[in-house]
Amino acid sequence: MPTVRADALRNRARILAAATDVFAEHGPDAALDDIAKRAAIGNATVYRHFADRTSLLHEVVRCVMTRTADAAELAVESSPDSYAALCGFVHAVADQRITILCPLLSSADHAGLADLKQRVITAVDTLVTAAQQAGQIRSDVSFADVLMALAQLTRPPAGRSWSDVEPFAHRSLRIYLDGLRAESDLPGRPATVDDLR
């Protein structure tokens, strides 16, 4: 197997970082030229790493979902305080902008993303269940409630970018997470995995 040159790895990382920002700001039709400009590299370098916009978008979302799954599993393993672990995970995921990027691929079947989604669901369910068993959060919510709130509270309105909502998103998430600690009658029923498909 040939060794990948260090400069090629650096260029790929720069492309992915720039593409994450550009896709989050301008959607799935963002021009590869804009991504190359943001990464401060030539267009030809982008095309050497990614054949087209679809393959680059897939890789951006795969990387973001991988970091999200890793963060969820780390939260499960690293903190004896389940509520604190859940809060840390929610805020970390907001910074990944996954709720902006993932819907860009929702209409197509992209290999490998279903397994990453399941890793996230399993870990968040573990965090929520542990916090409930410790008596730290209300007993009538599910992992799906947490993921749905995360998506709604971190998605910018049409025509706005993450930078416009970031200061308010973390505040709203904090209010939501604080609210998980109170017991009251909730309308409807807890969402399930099937509801989110």
Backbone as a ProteinNet text record, in pm:
[ID]
protein_1_A
[PRIMARY]
MPTVRADALRNRARILAAATDVFAEHGPDAALDDIAKRAAIGNATVYRHFADRTSLLHEVVRCVMTRTADAAELAVESSPDSYAALCGFVHAVADQRITILCPLLSSADHAGLADLKQRVITAVDTLVTAAQQAGQIRSDVSFADVLMALAQLTRPPAGRSWSDVEPFAHRSLRIYLDGLRAESDLPGRPATVDDLR
[TERTIARY]
85.1	0	89.3	69.3	156.9	137.6	247.4	242	189.6	95.4	40.4	133.5	170.5	262.5	197.9	282.2	232.7	161.4	213.9	149.5	12.6	-1.7	-131.7	-232.9	-189.1	-277.9	-319.1	-223.7	-254.7	-355	-335.2	-427.6	-567.4	-574.7	-706.2	-775.8	-702	-760.5	-809	-730.4	-770.3	-895.7	-903.3	-1021.8	-1145.3	-1133.5	-1248.4	-1292	-1196.2	-1231.1	-1301.5	-1248.3	-1310.8	-1447.7	-1458.4	-1585.4	-1691.9	-1652.6	-1747.8	-1809.2	-1724.9	-1774.5	-1861.1	-1813.5	-1883.8	-2017.7	-2020.7	-2147.6	-2245.4	-2197.4	-2285.2	-2342.7	-2263.4	-2307.3	-2394.5	-2361.2	-2425.8	-2503.2	-2504.7	-2582.5	-2507.5	-2576.3	-2509.9	-2467.6	-2516.4	-2480	-2362.7	-2297.2	-2181.5	-2077.6	-2015.1	-1917.9	-1786.2	-1729.4	-1598.8	-1492.7	-1511.7	-1418	-1414.7	-1532.5	-1539.4	-1469	-1481.6	-1415.9	-1264.7	-1218.1	-1074.5	-1021.5	-1096.7	-1054.6	-1048.3	-1148.9	-1150.7	-1033.9	-997.1	-885.1	-749.8	-751.1	-628.5	-542.6	-610.2	-540	-601.7	-538.3	-589.7	-703.3	-786.6	-899.1	-853.8	-742.2	-694.1	-663.9	-619.1	-589.6	-717.5	-824.9	-954	-996.4	-986.2	-1029	-937.7	-812	-724.9	-772.4	-831.4	-877.7	-1023	-1106.3	-1249.3	-1296.7	-1358	-1396.9	-1504.4	-1593.3	-1702.9	-1756.1	-1852.8	-1910.7	-1978	-2046.9	-2118.6	-2023.1	-1909.4	-1814.2	-1752.3	-1730	-1676.1	-1779.5	-1903.1	-2009.3	-2026.8	-2024.9	-2036	-1922.7	-1801.8	-1687.7	-1696.1	-1743.5	-1761.5	-1859.6	-1974.3	-2075.4	-2024.8	-1954	-1899.3	-1803.2	-1716.8	-1621	-1691.5	-1791	-1864	-1940.3	-2003.1	-2076.5	-1981.8	-1864.3	-1766.3	-1723.6	-1694.8	-1657.6	-1771.5	-1894.9	-2011.5	-2026.2	-2013.4	-2021.5	-1909.4	-1789.3	-1676.1	-1703.3	-1758.9	-1787.6	-1892.6	-1994.4	-2098.8	-2042.1	-1960.5	-1903.2	-1803.7	-1728.2	-1635.4	-1710.9	-1823.5	-1903.9	-1954.9	-1993.6	-2041.2	-1930.4	-1808.9	-1697.8	-1627.8	-1634.2	-1538.9	-1589.6	-1719.2	-1767.9	-1853.1	-1824.8	-1910.1	-2043.8	-2051.9	-2174.4	-2247.5	-2353.8	-2421.7	-2484.3	-2541.1	-2601.9	-2495	-2383.4	-2273.9	-2221.4	-2213.8	-2167.3	-2264	-2394.5	-2495.6	-2485.7	-2471.6	-2459.7	-2335.1	-2223.6	-2099.9	-2112.1	-2175.4	-2194.5	-2281.2	-2393.3	-2486.2	-2417	-2340.8	-2273.2	-2161.9	-2092.3	-1986.4	-2044	-2158.4	-2221.3	-2272.1	-2322.1	-2367.1	-2252.2	-2133.2	-2017.7	-1976.4	-2015	-1985.4	-2076.3	-2185.5	-2283.6	-2343.9	-2353.3	-2405.5	-2550.5	-2626.3	-2767.3	-2786.8	-2684.7	-2691.2	-2647.4	-2543.7	-2482.8	-2556.3	-2601.3	-2659.4	-2783.7	-2874.6	-2990.7	-2953.6	-2832.9	-2792	-2781.6	-2767.3	-2755.2	-2877.9	-2981.7	-3093	-3171.2	-3162.4	-3242.9	-3173.7	-3053.1	-2979.9	-2924.9	-2888.7	-2830.4	-2678.7	-2616.6	-2472.3	-2408.3	-2323.3	-2262.2	-2188.8	-2209.2	-2135	-2202.5	-2295.6	-2356	-2459.4	-2526.1	-2625.5	-2559.1	-2442	-2370.4	-2327.6	-2284.5	-2245.1	-2365.8	-2478.9	-2602	-2640.1	-2627	-2661.8	-2567.3	-2439	-2344.5	-2387.5	-2428.5	-2473.7	-2597.8	-2696.5	-2821.2	-2794.1	-2712.1	-2682.6	-2615.8	-2518.2	-2445.8	-2534.7	-2615.6	-2703.8	-2809.3	-2861	-2957.4	-2893.5	-2768.2	-2696.4	-2681	-2647.1	-2632.3	-2763.7	-2870.8	-3002.1	-3047.9	-3035	-3077.7	-2998.6	-2867.5	-2784.1	-2824.1	-2851.6	-2892.9	-3029.5	-3117.5	-3248.1	-3233.3	-3150	-3131.1	-3067.4	-2987.7	-2925.1	-3019.4	-3140.1	-3236.4	-3201.4	-3119.5	-3073.1	-3162.7	-3232.3	-3323.6	-3456.9	-3556.6	-3692.6	-3696.6	-3791.9	-3796.6	-3876.2	-3945.6	-4036.5	-3981.9	-3849.9	-3789.6	-3702.7	-3674.6	-3590.4	-3473.8	-3381.6	-3269.6	-3320.1	-3433.4	-3486.8	-3531	-3585	-3622	-3498.6	-3389.9	-3266.1	-3212	-3208.2	-3156.1	-3244.9	-3376.7	-3467.2	-3449.2	-3436.7	-3414.4	-3281.6	-3180.3	-3049.1	-3058.7	-3130.8	-3146.3	-3221	-3328.7	-3411.2	-3341.8	-3268.8	-3209.7	-3077.2	-3023.8	-2895.1	-2903.4	-3022.9	-3037.3	-3069	-2983.3	-3009.1	-3133.3	-3203.3	-3315.3	-3264	-3353.7	-3315.9	-3239.9	-3130.8	-3052.3	-2953	-2948.8	-2855.2	-2751.8	-2638.8	-2531.8	-2517.1	-2433.3	-2407.7	-2352.3	-2268.2	-2210	-2316.5	-2429	-2538.5	-2610.5	-2619.6	-2699.5	-2615.7	-2485.5	-2402.3	-2418.1	-2412	-2422.7	-2556.9	-2662.8	-2795.5	-2821	-2759	-2781.3	-2735.1	-2615.6	-2566	-2650.4	-2697.6	-2786.5	-2916.8	-2975	-3099.9	-3081.6	-2967.2	-2939.7	-2927.6	-2865.2	-2851.1	-2988.3	-3076.3	-3211.4	-3283.9	-3270	-3334.6	-3282.2	-3150.9	-3091.5	-3132.1	-3137	-3185.1	-3329.2	-3408.6	-3548.7	-3566.7	-3468	-3478.1	-3480.6	-3436.5	-3428.4	-3561.7	-3660.2	-3789.6	-3890	-3973.3	-4079.4	-4209.8	-4275.5	-4406.7	-4472.4	-4599.8	-4670.2	-4636.9	-4586.8	-4552.6	-4665.6	-4691.8	-4791.7	-4735.3	-4821.9	-4778.4	-4709.7	-4619.3	-4545.6	-4399.7	-4309.3	-4168.9	-4151.8	-4068	-4041.3	-3957.2	-3970.1	-3891.4	-3799.4	-3713.3	-3624.6	-3705.4	-3816.2	-3896.9	-3954.9	-3987.7	-4040.7	-3940	-3811.2	-3705.9	-3656.5	-3705.1	-3658	-3726.5
-118.4	0	124.2	216.7	333.6	428.3	492.7	588.4	721.5	780.7	910.7	1018.7	1111	1217.7	1308.6	1362.9	1449.7	1572	1629.3	1748.8	1715.6	1594.8	1552.5	1537.2	1482.6	1470	1607	1700.4	1835.9	1902.9	1884.9	1944.7	1886.3	1756.2	1691.9	1746.6	1761.6	1815.3	1958.9	2038.3	2176.6	2181.6	2093.1	2087.1	2052.6	1951.5	1909	2017.3	2086.2	2194	2306.9	2344.3	2451.4	2408.9	2285.5	2236.7	2230.6	2194.3	2192	2330	2432.6	2569.4	2612.6	2587.9	2636.8	2565.2	2433.2	2361.1	2405.6	2426.7	2471.1	2609.1	2693.4	2830.1	2840.6	2761.2	2781.6	2661.1	2551.4	2435.7	2344.4	2237.4	2133	2175.3	2287.6	2333.3	2430.5	2444.8	2534.3	2494.4	2593.9	2568.6	2516.8	2419.4	2368.3	2477.5	2572	2684.7	2763.7	2782.9	2856	2779	2647.1	2563.2	2571.1	2565.1	2575.7	2710.5	2815.7	2949.5	2957.4	2900.9	2902.7	2823	2714.5	2630.9	2687.7	2792.2	2856.1	2757.7	2679	2585.8	2595.2	2536.1	2540.1	2442.9	2475.1	2387.5	2245.7	2236.5	2105.2	2016.5	2076.9	1999.1	1940.7	2017.8	1966.8	1846.3	1859	1750	1627.7	1646.1	1530.1	1446.3	1512	1440	1393.4	1471.3	1439.8	1459.2	1356.3	1359.1	1462.7	1484.7	1579.1	1629.5	1718.5	1779.6	1675.2	1578.1	1476.6	1395.4	1354.5	1274.1	1357.2	1486.7	1573.3	1594	1619.2	1638.2	1513.4	1396.8	1271.5	1259.7	1291.9	1278.4	1378.9	1499.7	1599.5	1547.2	1498.4	1449.7	1325.7	1237	1117.7	1157.7	1255.1	1299.4	1362.6	1445.6	1510.7	1407.2	1311.2	1207.6	1118.3	1091.6	1011.7	1083.7	1214	1291.2	1295.1	1302.1	1303.9	1170.7	1061.1	928.8	909.5	952.7	943.1	1023.5	1145.6	1231.3	1167.6	1105.4	1040.2	922.4	842	725.7	767.7	873.4	925.1	977.3	1045.2	1096.1	982	872.3	755.3	700.6	696.6	631.6	721.3	853.7	939.2	1007.3	1017	1095.9	1012.7	1020.6	951.4	1023.7	1149.2	1227.9	1221.8	1142.8	1118.4	1244.4	1328.8	1452.9	1545.1	1558.5	1642.2	1587.2	1455.3	1393.2	1423.1	1414.1	1443.7	1589.6	1680.2	1823	1849.3	1790.3	1809.8	1760.6	1646.4	1591.2	1683.2	1728.8	1813.1	1940	2005.2	2128.6	2100.6	1988.9	1953.5	1926.1	1858.4	1826.9	1953.8	2047.4	2174.2	2239.5	2234.8	2296.2	2222.4	2096.8	2021.3	2062	2130.2	2173.4	2056.1	1943.5	1823.6	1841.6	1920.9	1937.2	2021.5	2095.9	2170.8	2082.5	2003	1926.8	1798	1724.6	1592.7	1595.5	1694	1694.1	1708.3	1755.4	1770.9	1636.2	1529	1395.5	1308.3	1364.5	1282.1	1216	1270.6	1215.6	1102.2	1068.3	964.4	859.9	745	637.6	650	678.6	697.7	591.3	511.2	397.7	442.3	367.7	392	487.1	570.3	667.9	605.3	499.9	434.5	377	318.9	263.6	373.8	487.4	599.3	654.9	665.7	712.9	620.6	490	395.2	407.6	433.9	455.8	575.1	683.4	802.8	770.5	706.5	674	588	485.2	393.8	467	551	622.5	725.2	799.7	900.1	830.7	718.9	642.9	598.1	557.1	517.2	634.6	753.1	873.1	911.1	911.5	949.3	849.4	721.6	618.2	626	646.1	655.8	775.3	889.2	1008.5	986.8	913.8	882.2	788.2	687	590.7	655.1	760.1	833.1	936.6	949.6	1046.6	1190.1	1208.1	1341.7	1410.5	1334.2	1395.3	1322.4	1386.9	1332.7	1195.9	1114.8	976.3	957.2	1062.1	1044	1100.2	1112.6	1154.3	1041	1048.7	946.6	1013.6	931.3	982.9	1062.7	1020.1	1087.7	1229.6	1250.3	1385.5	1475.2	1422	1499.9	1533.1	1434.5	1458.6	1554.6	1544.2	1634.7	1778.5	1796.3	1930.8	1987.4	1902.6	1945.8	1995.1	1921.4	1961	2093.4	2107.5	2228.3	2352.3	2336.5	2452.4	2497.5	2419.1	2456	2477.4	2475.1	2493.4	2639.3	2707	2848.7	2865.3	2978.1	3006.8	3021.2	3013	3025.6	3155.9	3143.9	3261.7	3304.8	3232.1	3266	3154.9	3185.7	3087.7	3050.4	2947.6	2903.7	3017.8	3101	3210	3306.7	3316.3	3404.4	3350	3217.8	3158.7	3098.5	3084.5	3015.3	3069.7	3202.1	3251	3216.4	3211.6	3183.7	3034	2956.4	2811.3	2749.3	2785.2	2725.3	2768.8	2892.3	2938.5	2858.3	2839.6	2764.3	2619.3	2561.1	2423.2	2412.6	2511.9	2511.6	2517.7	2602.8	2613.1	2479.3	2418.4	2289.1	2182.8	2176	2073.9	2096.3	2221.3	2249.4	2201.2	2218.3	2176.6	2025.9	1949.8	1803.8	1760.2	1847.5	1810.1	1824.5	1889.9	1912.1	1805.7	1762.2	1667.9	1744.5	1719.7	1777.3	1690.5	1712	1633.3	1685.2	1597.9	1635.8	1597.8	1681.6	1643	1536.5	1464.5	1365.6	1247.8	1186.6	1069.7	1085.5	1014.5	1020.3	969.7	1038.8	994.9	869.2	790.1	669.1	683.3	585.6	586.1	592.4	517	516	652.9	730.6	864.4	956.5	930.9	1019	979.3	871.8	826.2	903.3
0	0	0	-95.4	-104	13.7	53	162.1	111	187.2	149.9	201.9	114.7	154.4	258.2	344.9	452.3	397.3	287.5	232.4	173.6	119.1	66.7	179.7	292.7	408.7	461.5	465	510.5	416.3	286.4	189.6	203.6	222.4	239.8	363.5	472.8	596.1	575.3	501.1	474	387.6	289.3	203.8	286.4	371.1	450.8	549.4	611.4	704.1	630.4	514.7	436.3	385.6	338.9	286.2	395.7	516.3	628	646.3	645.9	662.6	544.7	423.7	305.1	287	304.3	292.3	401	523.4	631.5	602.3	537.5	509.7	384.9	280.7	151.4	99.6	173.7	131.8	36.3	-10.7	-88.4	-228.3	-276	-410.5	-410.8	-296.1	-288.5	-392.3	-452.9	-559.7	-503.4	-572.1	-531.4	-540.3	-630.9	-640.7	-510	-449.1	-322	-210.5	-216.1	-116.4	-132.4	-257.2	-283.3	-235	-261.9	-219.3	-66.3	2.1	149.4	205.4	136.8	182.5	141.8	58.9	8.6	-70.6	-155.2	-243.9	-382.2	-481.1	-616.7	-639.2	-739.6	-772.6	-807.5	-878.3	-919.6	-799.3	-689.8	-569	-510.9	-513.6	-465.4	-549	-680.7	-768.8	-760.5	-720.7	-699.7	-581.6	-483.5	-363.5	-374.6	-445.4	-453.2	-597	-651.2	-792.9	-822.7	-725.1	-748.2	-614.5	-622.7	-503.3	-413.5	-475	-397	-311	-367.6	-290.1	-178.2	-202.6	-97.3	12.1	-25.9	73.4	158.6	94.4	169.2	271.8	231.6	322.2	436.9	409	515.3	619.9	574.5	668.5	741	669.9	735.6	847.2	820.5	922.3	1042.3	1015.5	1124.2	1206.8	1138.5	1212.3	1291.4	1237.3	1310.7	1438.1	1426.4	1546.1	1646.2	1596.7	1685.1	1757.8	1683.9	1746.2	1847.7	1811.8	1904.9	2032	2015.3	2130.9	2220.8	2160.1	2239	2318.4	2252.6	2321.5	2428.8	2401.8	2502.2	2623.4	2599.4	2710	2797.4	2734.2	2809.6	2898.9	2846	2917	3019	2999.5	3070.4	3196.5	3215.9	3329.1	3423.3	3554.2	3650.1	3670.3	3626	3637.5	3503.3	3496.4	3369	3311.2	3395.2	3346.9	3288.9	3358.5	3307.8	3175.4	3163.7	3039.1	2925.2	2952.6	2851.2	2806.6	2901.9	2868.5	2784.3	2823.3	2748.7	2606.2	2588.9	2455.5	2369.3	2424.3	2348.1	2298.3	2384.9	2343.7	2242.1	2258.9	2163.6	2025	2021	1893	1824.4	1902.7	1843.6	1767.1	1824.4	1758.4	1630.7	1617	1494.7	1378.7	1408.6	1308.2	1232.5	1300.7	1235.2	1193.7	1270.6	1236.4	1111.5	1071.8	946	829.8	852.9	744.4	710.4	810.3	782.1	693.6	710.3	620.2	473.2	443.7	304.7	234.2	312	252.3	277.1	335.6	382.3	269.3	150	40.7	-33.8	4.4	-69.3	26.8	-28.6	50	41.6	153	154.2	243	184.5	253.1	378.5	486.3	609.1	705.8	658.4	748.5	841.5	796.5	882.1	1007.2	992	1107.9	1203.6	1148.8	1234.8	1309.6	1239.9	1304	1420.1	1398	1503.5	1622.5	1598.1	1708.5	1793	1726.5	1798.6	1880.9	1819.2	1888.8	2010.7	1994.6	2105.7	2221.4	2190.5	2296	2365.9	2289	2350.3	2435.6	2389	2468.5	2600.3	2594.5	2716.5	2811.6	2757.7	2841.1	2907.3	2829.8	2883.7	2989.3	2959.4	3054.1	3184.3	3174.2	3295.5	3380	3316.1	3391.2	3455.9	3388.3	3447.2	3565.9	3550.7	3659.2	3781.6	3756.4	3867.3	3926.7	3872	3920.9	3885.5	3781.3	3746	3644.9	3561.7	3465.2	3468.6	3412.6	3413.8	3345.8	3387.4	3341.1	3212.9	3167.5	3054.6	2922.8	2912.5	2785.6	2732.5	2603.9	2541.9	2470.3	2422.7	2344.7	2225.3	2167	2049	2082.2	2202.3	2243.9	2248.8	2300.2	2311.4	2172.7	2083.8	1949.5	1870.7	1890.4	1819.7	1869.1	1999.6	2054.3	2005.9	2003.2	1954.6	1810.5	1727.6	1587.6	1575.3	1648.9	1637	1692.6	1799.4	1867.2	1805.2	1712.9	1653.6	1502.8	1447.1	1302.5	1273.4	1198.5	1168.2	1081.4	1095.1	1003.8	860.9	765.2	624.5	601.1	529.2	496	602.4	713.1	820	833.4	895.2	911.3	1058.9	1083.9	1220.8	1305.3	1248.1	1325.9	1375.8	1302.3	1345.2	1467.4	1478.2	1586.8	1698.8	1678.1	1776.5	1918.4	1940.3	2078.2	2142.7	2061.1	2113.8	2124.2	2034.5	2034.6	2165.3	2211.1	2335.3	2455.3	2453.6	2561.2	2560.3	2441.4	2430.1	2472.1	2434.5	2476.3	2627.6	2689.4	2835.7	2903.2	2849.3	2904.4	2888.2	2769.8	2745.4	2841.7	2856.7	2943.5	3088.9	3131.1	3266.9	3283.9	3178.2	3183.8	3194.2	3151.7	3164.5	3310.5	3399.7	3540.8	3612.4	3550.1	3615.2	3571	3663.3	3630.2	3607.4	3494.5	3465.7	3360.4	3336.2	3236.4	3097.7	3012	2875.5	2780.2	2679.3	2579.6	2486.3	2420.2	2320.7	2384.5	2309.9	2357.4	2319	2385.9	2345.6	2203	2124.4	1987.7	1988.2	1883.2	1867.1	1746.8	1726.8	1610.6	1481.9	1473.9	1352.8	1322.1	1425.4	1403.8	1338.7	1362.7	1312.8	1174.6	1120.1	988.4	877.5
[MASK]
+++++++++++++++++++++++++++++++++++++++++++++++++++++++++++++++++++++++++++++++++++++++++++++++++++++++++++++++++++++++++++++++++++++++++++++++++++++++++++++++++++++++++++++++++++++++++++++++++++++

